[in-house]
Amino acid sequence: MIRACAVADLPEGEALRLDGPVPIAVFHTEDGFYAVDDTCTHQDASLADGWLEGCFVECPLHAAQFDLRTGAPTCLPAKNPVRTHRVVVTDGVVYVDALVPAVP
């Protein structure tokens, strides 16, 4: 498990990027916390820099949109999903399991 941040440090509607061999974007939505691979599958752009609406993030480069719950693209130009990661919140801290994909 990777420590992402304290719950208080990531307000609802915001995202953060965890750098690593595969960067991960962590989002705080009205439904909770979600984590996906940070790079858009259409072109090299950070999804953490995108626009969050509900459980969907829009890529800042070409407006591809992904469902944070499943990683599935919901519109073109993206055709491939992003990998999702299980998120655990314990004692006010957000952790991401970068080795275990989330189960949709």
N, CA and C of each residue as an Amber inpcrd file, in Angstrom:
protein
   312
   0.8520000  -1.1870000   0.0000000   0.0000000   0.0000000   0.0000000
   0.8910000   1.2410000   0.0000000   0.4590000   2.2110000  -0.7940000
   1.1730000   3.4810000  -0.8800000   0.3490000   4.5350000  -0.1510000
   0.9940000   5.2730000   0.7340000   0.2930000   6.3670000   1.4090000
   0.1510000   7.5040000   0.4030000  -1.0900000   7.9020000   0.1380000
  -1.3430000   8.9860000  -0.8220000  -1.3480000  10.3350000  -0.1200000
  -2.1720000  10.4480000   0.9330000  -2.3190000  11.7210000   1.6310000
  -3.2600000  11.5350000   2.8060000  -3.3680000  12.5640000   3.6180000
  -4.4040000  12.6060000   4.6430000  -5.7090000  12.9960000   3.9560000
  -6.8140000  12.4730000   4.4450000  -8.1230000  12.8150000   3.8770000
  -8.3000000  14.3320000   3.8430000  -7.8930000  15.0070000   4.8960000
  -8.0620000  16.4580000   4.9950000  -7.2330000  17.2220000   3.9670000
  -6.2030000  16.5890000   3.4090000  -5.3310000  17.2640000   2.4540000
  -5.8090000  17.1730000   1.0000000  -6.8730000  16.4020000   0.7670000
  -7.4070000  16.2730000  -0.6000000  -8.9020000  16.5830000  -0.5690000
  -9.2640000  17.8370000  -0.7780000 -10.6780000  18.2210000  -0.7230000
 -11.5020000  17.5360000  -1.8110000 -12.7760000  17.3840000  -1.5560000
 -13.6830000  16.8150000  -2.5580000 -13.6090000  17.6410000  -3.8350000
 -13.5560000  16.9410000  -4.9730000 -13.4670000  17.6020000  -6.2670000
 -12.0410000  17.8260000  -6.7350000 -11.0620000  17.3920000  -5.9410000
  -9.6620000  17.5940000  -6.2790000  -8.9630000  16.2680000  -6.5630000
  -7.7640000  16.3630000  -7.1240000  -6.9650000  15.1780000  -7.4500000
  -5.5170000  15.4430000  -7.0950000  -4.7640000  14.3580000  -6.9550000
  -3.3220000  14.4710000  -6.7820000  -2.6480000  13.3770000  -7.5760000
  -1.3910000  13.6070000  -7.8860000  -0.6060000  12.6540000  -8.6720000
   0.4530000  12.0330000  -7.7740000   0.5260000  10.6980000  -7.8000000
   1.5690000   9.9750000  -7.0950000   2.6000000   9.5520000  -8.1350000
   3.8060000  10.0690000  -8.0080000   4.8530000   9.7070000  -8.9500000
   5.3960000   8.3270000  -8.6060000   5.8580000   7.6300000  -9.6040000
   6.4330000   6.3050000  -9.4330000   6.6920000   5.7220000 -10.7940000
   7.0480000   4.4440000 -10.8440000   7.2830000   3.8110000 -12.1490000
   6.0700000   3.9620000 -13.0740000   4.8910000   3.8390000 -12.4800000
   3.6390000   4.1200000 -13.1840000   2.9080000   5.1630000 -12.3410000
   2.8610000   6.4280000 -12.7880000   2.1700000   7.4610000 -12.0030000
   0.6950000   7.1090000 -11.8130000   0.1810000   7.4460000 -10.6390000
  -1.2110000   7.1600000 -10.2800000  -1.8940000   8.4710000  -9.9040000
  -3.1210000   8.6570000 -10.3690000  -3.9280000   9.8130000 -10.0030000
  -4.9510000   9.3670000  -8.9600000  -5.0530000  10.1370000  -7.8900000
  -6.0170000   9.8610000  -6.8200000  -7.0350000  10.9900000  -6.8320000
  -8.3090000  10.6300000  -6.8410000  -9.4000000  11.5970000  -6.9200000
 -10.3050000  11.4880000  -5.7100000 -10.7660000  12.6300000  -5.2090000
 -11.7530000  12.6500000  -4.1330000 -13.0680000  13.1390000  -4.7400000
 -14.0120000  12.2150000  -4.8970000 -15.3090000  12.5470000  -5.4760000
 -16.3640000  12.5750000  -4.3800000 -17.5590000  12.9550000  -4.7430000
 -18.6580000  12.9510000  -3.7760000 -18.9660000  11.5320000  -3.2940000
 -18.5490000  10.5250000  -4.0750000 -18.7790000   9.1270000  -3.7030000
 -17.6020000   8.4970000  -2.9760000 -16.5030000   9.2300000  -2.8150000
 -15.3480000   8.6850000  -2.1240000 -14.0730000   8.8960000  -2.9180000
 -13.0880000   8.0540000  -2.6490000 -11.7730000   8.1730000  -3.2740000
 -11.5910000   7.0910000  -4.3340000 -10.9700000   7.4760000  -5.4430000
 -10.6760000   6.5550000  -6.5340000  -9.2490000   6.7940000  -7.0010000
  -8.6300000   5.7480000  -7.5400000  -7.2800000   5.8700000  -8.0750000
  -7.1960000   5.1350000  -9.4090000  -6.5510000   5.7730000 -10.3720000
  -6.3430000   5.1900000 -11.6970000  -4.9240000   5.5250000 -12.1470000
  -4.4180000   4.7700000 -13.1250000  -3.1590000   5.1680000 -13.7400000
  -3.3290000   6.5980000 -14.2390000  -2.3300000   7.4210000 -14.0180000
  -2.4650000   8.8500000 -14.2800000  -2.4180000   9.2200000 -15.7540000
  -1.8490000   8.3900000 -16.6000000  -1.6560000   8.7640000 -17.9970000
  -2.8390000   8.3420000 -18.8590000  -3.3980000   9.2960000 -19.5870000
  -4.4900000   9.0230000 -20.5210000  -4.0370000   7.9710000 -21.5260000
  -4.9150000   7.0480000 -21.8620000  -4.5720000   5.9860000 -22.8130000
  -4.5960000   6.4630000 -24.2600000  -5.1190000   7.6510000 -24.5040000
  -5.1400000   8.1850000 -25.8700000  -3.8210000   8.8580000 -26.2100000
  -3.3400000   9.7040000 -25.3050000  -2.0940000  10.4170000 -25.5340000
  -1.5210000  10.7910000 -24.1760000  -0.2400000  11.0390000 -24.1270000
   0.4740000  11.2610000 -22.8730000   0.0330000  12.5590000 -22.1930000
  -0.9600000  12.4560000 -21.3030000  -1.4380000  13.6040000 -20.5410000
  -1.8200000  13.1220000 -19.1470000  -1.6300000  13.9740000 -18.1560000
  -1.9320000  13.6270000 -16.7700000  -3.4180000  13.7900000 -16.4790000
  -4.0620000  12.6940000 -16.0800000  -5.4820000  12.7690000 -15.7210000
  -5.6960000  13.5450000 -14.4260000  -4.6850000  13.5960000 -13.5600000
  -4.8040000  14.3910000 -12.3280000  -4.9740000  15.8730000 -12.6570000
  -4.5400000  16.2820000 -13.8550000  -4.7090000  17.6680000 -14.2930000
  -6.0330000  17.8810000 -15.0220000  -6.8380000  16.8320000 -15.1380000
  -8.1020000  16.9100000 -15.8650000  -9.2190000  17.5090000 -15.0410000
 -10.4250000  17.4400000 -15.5990000 -11.6090000  18.0030000 -14.9670000
 -12.4480000  16.8770000 -14.4020000 -12.7980000  16.9990000 -13.1420000
 -13.5430000  15.9790000 -12.4260000 -15.0130000  16.3710000 -12.3550000
 -15.8820000  15.4300000 -12.7420000 -17.3230000  15.6360000 -12.6220000
 -17.9410000  14.3300000 -12.1720000 -18.4330000  14.3110000 -10.9420000
 -18.9650000  13.0690000 -10.3810000 -17.8540000  12.0410000 -10.3020000
 -18.0840000  10.8700000 -10.8920000 -17.0870000   9.7950000 -10.9160000
 -16.3940000   9.7060000 -12.2710000 -16.3030000  10.8150000 -12.9740000
 -15.6860000  10.8440000 -14.2930000 -14.6040000  11.9100000 -14.3290000
 -13.5190000  11.6030000 -15.0500000 -12.4660000  12.5860000 -15.2470000
 -12.2850000  12.7910000 -16.7510000 -12.1340000  14.0470000 -17.1280000
 -11.9130000  14.4050000 -18.5250000 -10.4440000  14.7690000 -18.7080000
  -9.8150000  14.1500000 -19.6740000  -8.4150000  14.4130000 -19.9730000
  -8.2610000  15.8740000 -20.4050000  -7.2270000  16.5620000 -19.9100000
  -7.0580000  17.9710000 -20.2610000  -6.5480000  18.1990000 -21.6790000
  -6.1020000  17.1380000 -22.3470000  -5.5070000  17.3210000 -23.6680000
  -6.5320000  17.2560000 -24.8030000  -7.3070000  16.1710000 -24.8830000
  -8.2530000  16.0040000 -25.9920000  -9.6620000  15.6630000 -25.5350000
  -9.9640000  15.8570000 -24.2520000 -11.3160000  15.6950000 -23.7070000
 -11.8250000  14.2590000 -23.6730000 -10.9220000  13.2670000 -23.7440000
 -11.3620000  11.8850000 -23.5020000 -11.8490000  11.8210000 -22.0630000
 -12.8410000  10.9940000 -21.8050000 -13.4070000  10.9120000 -20.4630000
 -13.3670000   9.4670000 -19.9820000 -13.0690000   9.2890000 -18.6880000
 -12.9630000   7.9580000 -18.0980000 -13.8200000   7.8630000 -16.8470000
 -14.4270000   6.6840000 -16.6640000 -15.1820000   6.3820000 -15.4540000
 -14.1720000   5.9360000 -14.3970000 -14.0710000   6.6590000 -13.3030000
 -13.0980000   6.3400000 -12.2630000 -13.3930000   5.0190000 -11.5590000
 -14.6250000   4.5690000 -11.6030000 -14.9870000   3.3140000 -10.9310000
 -14.4970000   2.1020000 -11.7010000 -14.4520000   2.2040000 -13.0310000
 -14.0950000   1.0480000 -13.8540000 -12.8600000   1.2850000 -14.7240000
 -12.5060000   2.5350000 -14.9380000 -11.4160000   2.8810000 -15.8400000
 -11.8340000   2.9580000 -17.2960000 -13.0740000   2.6050000 -17.5940000
 -13.5540000   2.5630000 -18.9820000 -13.6560000   3.9650000 -19.5750000
 -13.2430000   4.1020000 -20.8380000 -13.4490000   5.3830000 -21.5070000
 -14.9330000   5.5330000 -21.8370000 -15.4360000   6.7440000 -21.7280000
 -16.8550000   6.9640000 -22.0010000 -17.0760000   7.7710000 -23.2770000
 -15.9790000   8.2320000 -23.8810000 -16.1000000   8.9300000 -25.1560000
 -14.7480000   8.9350000 -25.8530000 -14.7970000   9.1640000 -27.1510000
 -13.5780000   9.2690000 -27.9430000 -12.8610000  10.5670000 -27.5820000
 -11.5770000  10.6670000 -27.8040000 -10.7600000   9.8050000 -28.6390000
 -10.1780000   8.5810000 -27.9260000 -10.3190000   8.4540000 -26.6190000
  -9.7770000   7.2770000 -25.9240000 -10.6040000   6.0460000 -26.2610000
  -9.9160000   4.9470000 -26.5030000 -10.5860000   3.6820000 -26.7920000
 -10.2380000   2.6160000 -25.7630000  -9.1240000   2.7910000 -25.0590000
  -8.6700000   1.8040000 -24.0820000  -8.8730000   2.3300000 -22.6620000
  -9.2010000   1.4430000 -21.7320000  -9.4080000   1.8700000 -20.3520000
  -8.0880000   2.2020000 -19.6550000  -8.1820000   2.9530000 -18.5740000
  -7.0490000   3.1310000 -17.6690000  -7.2070000   2.1040000 -16.5590000
  -6.0950000   1.6760000 -16.0060000  -6.1240000   0.6930000 -14.9170000
  -6.5650000   1.3890000 -13.6290000  -7.4640000   0.7590000 -12.9080000
  -7.9220000   1.2800000 -11.6200000  -7.1470000   0.6010000 -10.4960000
  -7.1170000   1.2630000  -9.3380000  -6.4230000   0.7340000  -8.1750000
  -7.3290000   0.8250000  -6.9540000  -7.2360000  -0.1710000  -6.1060000
  -8.0240000  -0.2000000  -4.8710000  -7.5440000   0.9070000  -3.9410000
  -8.4940000   1.6080000  -3.3270000  -8.1960000   2.6760000  -2.3790000
  -8.7570000   2.2760000  -1.0220000  -7.9500000   2.4800000   0.0210000
  -8.3650000   2.1880000   1.3890000  -8.1560000   3.4540000   2.2140000
  -9.1660000   3.8120000   3.0000000  -9.0390000   4.9480000   3.9050000
  -9.0440000   4.3910000   5.3280000  -7.9510000   4.6480000   6.0440000
  -7.8040000   4.1520000   7.4130000  -7.2760000   5.2690000   8.3030000
  -7.9680000   5.5150000   9.3920000  -7.5370000   6.5250000  10.3750000
  -7.2310000   7.8680000   9.7210000  -8.0690000   8.2780000   8.7870000
  -7.9190000   9.5800000   8.1570000  -6.8240000   9.6760000   7.1110000
  -6.3030000   8.5220000   6.6760000  -5.2440000   8.5050000   5.6680000
  -5.7150000   7.7000000   4.4610000  -5.4200000   8.2130000   3.2580000
  -5.7850000   7.5530000   2.0090000  -4.5900000   6.7350000   1.5290000
  -4.8270000   5.4300000   1.2910000  -3.7950000   4.5410000   0.7820000
  -4.2540000   3.9830000  -0.5530000  -3.2960000   3.7530000  -1.4490000
  -3.5730000   3.1520000  -2.7530000  -2.8140000   1.8530000  -2.8440000
  -3.5270000   0.7910000  -3.2260000  -2.8960000  -0.5050000  -3.4600000
  -2.5200000  -0.5490000  -4.9320000  -1.2700000  -0.2050000  -5.2210000
  -0.8240000  -0.1050000  -6.6130000  -0.5940000  -1.4620000  -7.2510000
  -0.5840000  -2.5190000  -6.4590000  -0.3270000  -3.8520000  -7.0080000
  -1.5900000  -4.6370000  -7.3040000  -2.6890000  -4.2490000  -6.6790000
  -3.9350000  -4.9750000  -6.8340000  -4.9590000  -4.1070000  -7.5360000
  -5.3920000  -4.4830000  -8.7480000  -6.4150000  -3.6870000  -9.4270000
  -7.7310000  -3.7030000  -8.6520000  -8.4710000  -2.6360000  -8.7670000
  -9.7930000  -2.5750000  -8.1290000 -10.7360000  -3.5160000  -8.8490000
 -11.7370000  -3.9880000  -8.1450000 -12.7590000  -4.8330000  -8.7470000
 -13.9610000  -3.9440000  -9.0430000 -14.3290000  -3.7910000 -10.3300000
 -15.4580000  -2.9070000 -10.6580000 -16.7690000  -3.4320000 -10.1100000
